[in-house]
């Protein structure tokens, strides 16, 4: 029928209800198809993420295996050193490749990406440590005991790696379960949508056929309304998304709606009157021609699905004959077929994934009959799927006593009776929760296995229970690993305690003779000496001070590695502290002919909250290094206030020298332990290479950062930035130690409790030289007796003494004072630099601590401070 013309016999008019029915069917059909395509796309996305989760879990397993292999090889190298280092390097490279693959898989998940960064950072730290171990092994610097300690330490690190990997795997398992549930829910929706679509198509076809028959039966009665109905029908056909066209018995186009013209790549008016086979010669000899001619000649309604020879797209075609020709309805179903094919492929992948899953997956019907039993479940329990599916309940492979206990537990928890049996497995899942707990599985052969079981409900969109899913994992190895972790943790704690005790003993054994060396050198310096003797004495003092610095650096580093180092915050004048540190190095600078200057300290806030001791230690390290590596020129110390907001202040302290500078390639490693840029630097200038390492860690403990800028042959600038808090000016600051006057006469009566004869000689000589009257007690028991006799201004109590140690002696003195009143100032003298020992001294009742070795100045400062406090 041409547009605007009546051709052929009049057609019956459609009733209003029929038109509305067509419209409603079309709208519902379009909405259903749209929903179907949307759900299909969502299903593909979910399946892709399920596959991704399996890949992540598999990759975690490979990384875990690689980490275990590397750790095992390193353990062998540490214990017997019979080769294997090449294999360690090869396995380490393989491990890094596996970790990179895992990182690539996890980059889209921020939490997992954080874990993989933690894993990568820890692995890098371990690789750097292993490189040091190999270097030390090569030079024979590691003995059997240290090898065993290193092996145990690396085993502890390996356990940490396993925990990180386990957390990654567990998180991905949680995501996998969520995605699988989402996939099942979406698949149910997809199936329902497909059924609705098919129903709408059938209804549409029935309505169309019935309407056509009715119009043919009432054709004569509806002749006058044909034109109006035709126009109305034309508008409807133009508005729908399906294609319609008609040809007469000469195969000329009489009508084509807009959708048909679009698919045929013509205009609707351009098609009218054209011969079908001339306009589209590619259809000749195809199924389209065969079915069109069948409908035309035999006047039979035909429908078929075929691929267009011109475009290669698939069309669903229906051909309706009439006396005037045929009417063709066709729809492009290429996307629909592709979606169905993709859905089928996804379902196949899902079935394959279920079969290949490393976890036992079991689904049961609402009444408790097993419906799915995958290969992993068969391997775990020893049953074949066909023995259980549609036949048995999960209770067949559970411990009945354990099930009864779980039922009683759920009865108390849920407040209702839970009968032993299937309900004990799913009672909690019925409430919408996932029931996760350890169960004992009984295999087909009667053996038992510990399993971690997660049970969840499978529901439809309305929340009706369709069944239950059980996902089980054999945790036998995990429990064994957990026991090993607990054993390793206990060993690590024992090792840490032993290390702390070793450090305390080493501190005491080294510092005690050092006190004698340094003290005797100071006493010798106060005697008449010729020039050669004075030069020899200078070498002795310098060497002993260098040795003391080395000892302090090693002990500081050990405390840091043991996690025993801490910083304190006190209100203090930072500018004064900086000036004090600079003044301590003024003599060294003069001896080398260098200019040592300081600027900017007066511009800093008056009082800041920080640890003066640690700041001075760091700044002293930087200034000392600058003076050591500078032959001529200057060393300039600069203090800057970078920002100040409210009570917050960001302070920068820098030390700039005109020394030898640092190679560019050495800048990244300059803050590493035992590193001085290169070997020639260490041979030329000496030192352990620990100063900058300790400084970096101290600055980080204070919340700041440290850095360096250097040019070889020009000089270096080391800087630290500290975020500090400004405090009110009325707060009493920590006093500077620069105000001590070592030559003052104290005139105190001092009881010296000390068993070492050398230290007795040093201390009594210093005390006598500053005007003190000294009495000696050789052990703690004698000190208690003499304090009871009275008459002492201050007691210098050594911590380690025979008969009765200093701590016990102090406790007895304080106990007696509690009975009779009074308070004697007790100054603890200890060769231990450990924080725990200092706290033990203060807890025992000592007023303060003087660490060995001590100089005359430090002794005077301590006596002055505590004698003044004692007199208050």
C-alpha positions, 0 to 999 in steps of 0.5 A, a space after each residue: 500500500 502506497 502512502 496516502 493511497 488505497 490499494 487493493 481491498 479495504 481492510 477492517 478497522 482495529 478496535 481501540 482495545 486491540 491497538 492498546 494491546 499492541 502498544 502495551 505488548 510492544 512497550 513491554 517487549 522492548 523493555 524486556 529486551 532492554 532488560 535482557 541485554 542489560 542483564 547479559 552485559 552485567 553477567 559477562 562483567 561478573 563472570 570476568 571478575 570471577 575469573 579474575 578472582 581465580 587468577 588472583 588466588 592462583 597467582 597468590 599460590 604461586 607467589 607463596 610457593 616461590 617465597 617458600 622456595 627462596 626462603 628454603 634455599 636461603 636457609 640452606 645457604 646460611 646453615 651450611 654455605 655449600 653453594 646454592 647462591 646461584 639458585 637463590 638468585 634465580 629463584 628470587 628473580 622468579 619470585 619477583 616476576 610472580 609478585 609483579 604479576 600479582 601486583 598487576 592483577 590487584 592494581 584495581 583494588 586499593 586495599 589489595 594494592 596496599 597489601 601488595 605494596 606492603 609485600 613488595 616493600 618487605 621483600 625488597 627489604 629482605 633482598 637488601 638484607 640478603 645481599 648484605 648477608 652474601 657479602 658478609 659470607 663472602 668475606 667470612 664475617 658471619 660466624 656459625 651463631 650469627 648464621 643461625 640467628 640470621 636463619 631464624 630471623 629470616 624464617 620469622 620474616 617468611 612467616 610474615 610474608 605468608 601472613 600477608 599473602 594469606 590476607 590477600 588470598 582470603 580477601 580475594 576469596 571473600 570477593 569471589 564468594 560475593 561475585 559468585 552469589 551475584 552471578 547466580 542472582 543475575 543468572 536467575 533474573 536473566 532466565 526470567 527475563 528471557 521467559 518473559 520475552 518469549 511469552 511476549 513474542 508468542 502473545 504478540 504473534 497470537 494477537 497479530 494473527 487473531 486481529 488479521 483474521 478478524 479484519 479479513 472477516 469484517 473487511 466489507 463493513 470497515 471499508 469506509 474507515 480503511 484510510 483512517 485506520 491505514 494512516 493510524 497503522 502507518 504511524 504505529 509502524 513508524 514508531 516501533 523498533 521492528 521493520 515492516 515492508 510489503 511487496 505486491 505480486 510483481 515483487 514491487 515495494 508497496 510499503 516500508 516503514 522507517 526501520 525497514 528503510 534504515 536496515 536496507 540502507 534506503 529511504 522509504 519513498 525511494 523503495 516504493 515501486 522498485 522491484 525487490 530482486 532488481 534493487 537487492 540482487 544479492 538476495 537472489 538464490 538465497 533462503 530469503 528468495 526461497 521463503 518469499 516465493 513460498 509465501 507468495 505462491 503457496 500463500 502460506 505464512 512462513 518464518 525463518 532465521 537467516 544471515 543477510 548476504 549483504 551485511 552478514 547480520 542475522 535477521 528473524 523474518 516472518 512473511 505473511 501472504 495476502 491477495 495483494 502480495 506479501 507483508 514481511 516483518 523482520 528484526 535484526 537479532 545479531 546482538 541477541 544471538 551474540 548475547 545468547 552465545 556469550 551467555 552459553 560460553 560464560 555458563 560453560 566457563 562457570 561450569 569449568 571453573 567450578 570443576 577446577 576450583 581448589 575449594 570443595 563446592 557443595 550445593 544442597 536443596 532446601 530439604 537438604 539433598 546434595 545437588 552439586 558436588 565438584 571435583 575438589 569435594 570428591 578429592 577432599 572427601 573421597 566420595 564420587 559425585 554420583 554417589 551423593 547427588 540427589 541421594 544423600 544429605 551433607 550429614 553423611 560426611 560429618 561427625 555426628 557428635 560435632 553436629 549435635 554440639 553445633 545444634 545445641 550452640 545454635 539453640 542458645 544463640 538463636 533462641 529457638 530449637 535447632 534439631 541435630 542434623 541438616 538444620 544444624 548446618 543451615 540454621 544461621 544461613 537461613 537468617 541471611 548470614 554466612 556461617 563460617 566455622 571449622 568442622 571435622 569431615 569424615 572421609 569415605 575411608 573413615 579418616 578425618 580432616 579439619 575443614 573451614 566451611 562457609 555455608 550461605 543461602 541461595 535465594 531468588 529476587 524475592 528472598 525465597 530460599 532456593 537452596 544452600 551452598 557450602 564451600 569447604 577448604 582443607 585447613 590441615 596444612 594451615 593449622 600446622 602452619 599456625 602451630 609453626 607460627 606460634 612456635 616461631 613467635 615464641 622463639 622470636 620472643 626468646 631471641 629478642 629477650 636474649 638479644 636485649 640481655 646480650 646488649 645489656 651485658 655488652 654495654 656493661 662489659 665494654 663501658 666499664 673498662 672504657 670508664 677507666 681508660 677515659 677517666 685515667 686519661 683525664 686525670 693524667 692530663 691534669 699532671 705535669 707532662 712534656 710535649 711528647 707525653 701530651 701528644 701521646 695522651 692526645 692520641 689516647 684520648 682521641 682514640 678512646 673517644 672514637 671507640 666510645 662513639 663506635 660503641 654508642 653507635 652500635 648500641 643505638 643501632 641495636 636498640 633501634 633494630 630491637 624496637 627499644 629506641 624511643 624519643 621524648 618531647 620536652 619544651 626547650 629552646 631549639 636555638 640554644 640547643 643548636 648554638 650549644 652543639 656548634 660550640 662543642 665543635 668549635 675547637 675541632 674546627 680551629 684545629 683544622 683551620 676551618 670556619 664554623 658558623 651558625 645562623 638563623 637560630 635567633 629567628 626560631 620560636 622561643 619554646 618548642 616541644 621536642 627531644 633535645 638529646 636526640 636533636 643534638 645527637 643528630 645535629 652533632 653527627 652531621 656537623 662531625 661528618 662535615 668537619 671530618 670530610 672538609 679539608 679547607 673552607 667552611 662548615 655552615 649551620 643554618 636554622 630556618 622556620 619553613 612554616 608556622 601555623 597556629 601552634 605548628 612549626 616546621 623547622 629545617 636545620 642544615 649543615 653545609 660544607 665545602 668538603 669532598 662531596 659524594 658521588 651521585 650514585 652513592 646518594 641513595 645509599 648514604 643513609 644505609 648501615 655501614 655505608 660511607 659512599 665508597 670503600 676509599 672514603 672509609 679507608 681514608 677517614 675511618 668510621 663505621 658508617 652508622 652515624 647517618 643511619 642512626 640519624 635517619 632513624 632518629 629523625 623519622 622517630 621524631 616525625 621528620 625527614 632527612 636528606 642530602 644534596 651534594 656535588 663531588 669535589 664541591 661539598 655537601 648539604 645535609 638537612 633535617 626537617 622536623 614538625 614541632 609544636 610551639 608551647 607557651 613561654 611560661 613553661 619551664 624549658 629543659 636546661 642546656 648542659 653548656 652552663 656546667 662549670 667543671 672547676 667549681 668546688 662542690 664540697 660534698 660528702 660522697 659515698 661511692 659504692 663501686 667494686 671495680 678498683 680502676 673505676 674507684 681510682 677514677 671516681 675518687 680522684 675526680 671527686 677529690 679534685 673538685 673538693 668532695 670528701 669520698 668514702 668507698 663501699 665495695 658492695 651493696 651490703 656495705 653501702 646499705 650499712 654506711 648509709 644507715 650510719 648517715 652523714 652523706 650528701 649523695 650516694 653514687 651507687 654502681 648497679 652491678 656489684 657482688 654480695 648485694 647489687 645496686 638495685 637491691 641495696 637501693 630498695 633496702 635503703 628506701 625501705 629503711 627511710 620509709 620507716 625512720 623518715 628522711 631521704 638520701 640522694 642516690 645517683 645510680 652509676 651504670 654501664 648499661 645504656 638500655 632503657 629497661 635498665 634505666 627504668 629499673 634503676 628509677 623504679 628501685 628508688 634511685 634519683 638519677 642515672 650517670 652512665 659510664 663512661 663519664 667525664 669530669 664535666 659530666 660528673 660535676 654536672 650530675 653532682 651539681 644537679 642532684 645535690 641542689 635537688 636533694 637540698 630543696 
